[in-house]
């Protein structure tokens, strides 16, 4: 897989939700990330994932870069929030994000 052959496509789901999809050369969606417009001039990044075969190959970094550029143009002056995993924390820190608090994933079998 060549990263330059991956296309990033923006899709507006509704007035407050936009997604970016990474599409490979076979026109298969291999990753997604989005954001939701919230109250008080705040945008929250949501729902990022990359297909397992493409993880660790720069797909998420490319999608996130596209998303960050879009946000910096369309939402200049707004606050941007994002939850992230340890594996993507450095990507956010390199873009100027600061850790606000640590969250825990809780699970229960019913």
Secondary structure, DSSP 8 states (H G I E B T S, - for coil): --GGG-EEEEEEEETTEEEEEEE-TTS-EEEEEEEEEETTTEEEEEEEEE-GGGTTTTHHHHHHHHHHHHHHHHTTT-EEEE---GGGHHHHHHTT--------------
